[in-house]
C-alpha cells in the first residue's frame, strides 16, 4: 500500500510584483516535475504556517519590507527561512533576503530586511537608462545555455559570503545565487519561457517534506 503524500503548498508573497506570473510558473513547474501541489497567496502571518515553500516577487523592496513590518511578519518569516523554508526571491525579493544593501545613487538604505542571505546588494545597479532589458546568460548548475532573463531596475550582487554559491553571471556581475534553502535572482525568472527556477524550488521543498 503506497503512503499518502499530501500536496505541497507553495506561497507567493502577495503584496507587489508579478504575482500572477509566479503563480502560473509554479503550476507549470508542478506539471514538469510531476509533483502534486497548489499555490497560496501569502498576505498575513497566519499564512506562513501553511506553506512548504515561498516566493518573494519583485516590486519595490522598501514598500514590501514596510508591509511585512506592518503585519509583524518580518521576524517570523526570517525565523522560518533560518529554519530551512525553501524560498526564492526575485529582484526586490533578492534585496529583502540580503544582509546588506546599498543604493547606487543614495548610498546605504535603512529599510526592513529579512537578513538571511549572506550577500551585499547594490540596488538599481543598471541605472535608469536601462531600467528594463533582456539578456541571455548560462546557468551551468542547471545545464542551461542562453537562458533569457528580464531585468527591470535590477539589483546586482556585489559580494557573497562563504556559504553562497553563484548560479549565474551577466558578464562579471553575479545575478543568481543559492545559499542552502534560499534561491535568489536579480532578474525575473517568472517572465522567462523556462520554469527551471520554480522547478528547483519545488524539488527542494518536496525533498524536505516528503
N, C-alpha and C positions, 0 to 999 in steps of 0.2 A: 504494500500500500504506500503510495507516494505521500510525502509530507506536504501539508498545505503551506504555501508560501504567500504571505499577504502582499498586496501590491505596494510598490514603492510610491511615496508621495514626494514629488519634487516641487518645492516652493519657489515662487518668484516674488521678490520684494516689490510690492505694488504701489509705489509712490510716484515714480517717474521713469521715463526711458521707454525702450522698445519692448514693452511688456507682452503685447500680443505676439510679436515676432519670437520672443523667447519661449512663450507657451507653445507656439507652433513647432519650433525647433525641438523642444523636449518630446513632443508627441512623435515627431519624425524619428528621433533617436530611440524612443521606446520600440518602435517598429523595427528599426535596423538592428537593434541589439537583441530583439525577441525577449525583452524583459517587460514584465507586466507592471504598469504603473499609471499614475494620474498626476495632475498638477493642482497646485493650490496657490491662490494669491495671498501673500503674507502682508498683513497691514497692522496687526495687533500682536501684543506679547503672547497671547494665548495661542496664536497660530504657530509659534516657534516649536511648541511641544508636539505638533502634528507631523512635522516633516522629517524626511530622511536625507534630504539634500536641499541646497538653496542656491539661487542665482540672484546676484545683486546687479541690476542693469545699469546702463548709463543714465545720463541726465546731468543735473548739477549737484556735485558732491556735497557742497555746503548745505543745500536745501534738503537733500536726503538725510544727511547727518543730523540736521536740526529736527527733522520729522521723527527720526529714530529716538533722539534725545527727548523730544516732547512726549513720546509714548513710553518712555522709560524702558526702551528696548536695547540700549547700547551695551550695558553690562551683560545682560542675559545672552544676547547674540554673541558677544565676544567670548563668553564662557563656553557656549556651545561649539564655537569654532575651535577654541583651545582644546576642547574635549573630543574633537575629531569629526564634527559635522562636515561632510563633503560640500564644498562651496566654490562657486565660480563668480568672480567679479569682473565685469567688463567696463572699460573706460572709467566712468565715475565710480563704479564698483571697485575697481583696482585701487583708486585713490582712498576709498573708505577703508579698505583692508589694510593699507600700509601703516607702518610705524612712524614714518616721517614723510612730510610733504612740504614742498615749497612751490611758489608760482614764478614762472619765468619773468613776469613783469613786476609783481608786487612783493615778492620775497616770501618769507615764512608765513604760513597760513595757520591761524588759530581757529581750527574747525574740529568738530567731533569726529574722531576716527575710531575704528574698531581695534586698530593697532596690533594685528595678529600676524601680518606678513612682513618679514624682515627685509624691507626694501626702502629706498629713498626715491620718491616720485617727484618729477617735475611736471606741474600742471601746465596745460596749454602749450606744450613743448614745440608744436609745429607752427604756432603763431596764427594770427587772424587771416593772413593772406592765404593760408592753406587750411582753412577750417574743415574742409571736407574733401577727401580724396580716397581713391582706391589704390592699393599696391599689392603686388604679388611677392610672396616670400615662401621659403621652405619651412616645414616643420618636421625635422629629422626624427624626433621621438615617435611621431605618428606615421612615419614613412610617406609624408606628403610633400610633393614639389609643386610650386606655383599656386599655393593657397591664396585666394583673393580676399584681402581684408579691407574693411571700410574703416577709415579714420575720420572721426568727427571731433574737432577741437581736442585731439587726443593727448593724453599724458605720455611720457616715456619713463622707463625705469632706469635711474641713473646709477644706483648702487644696489648690490644684492648681498644678503648675508650668507654664511657658510652652508646653511641647510636649504638654500633656494636653488632650484635647477632652472636653467634657461631653456625654454622650449622653442623660441623663435626670435630672430632679429630682423630688423629692416636696416640694411647696411650695417652700421656698427651699433645701432640703437637696440636695446633689449625691449621687446614688445609683448612677450608672453613668458610666464614663469609658472613653476609649481613648487609649493612647499608643503610636502605631506598631503593633507586633505584639501589644500587650497590651490585652485587654479585661478590665474588672473591674466587678463589680456588688456592691452592698451587700445585694441581695436574692437570692432563689434562682430563677433562670430555669428550672431543671430541674423545678420544681413548678408551672410555668405550662402552659397549654394551647398556648402558642406555642413553637416551637423556633428562633425567629429568631436568638437569640444563638449557638446551636450552629451554625446555618447560616452565620452571618457568620464564625465561626471556621474552619469547613471551607472556605469560599470563599477566605479569606485563605491557608490552608495550600495549597490547590490552586493558587492563582496563583503561589505561591512555589516550588512543587516540580514543576510540570508545564509 
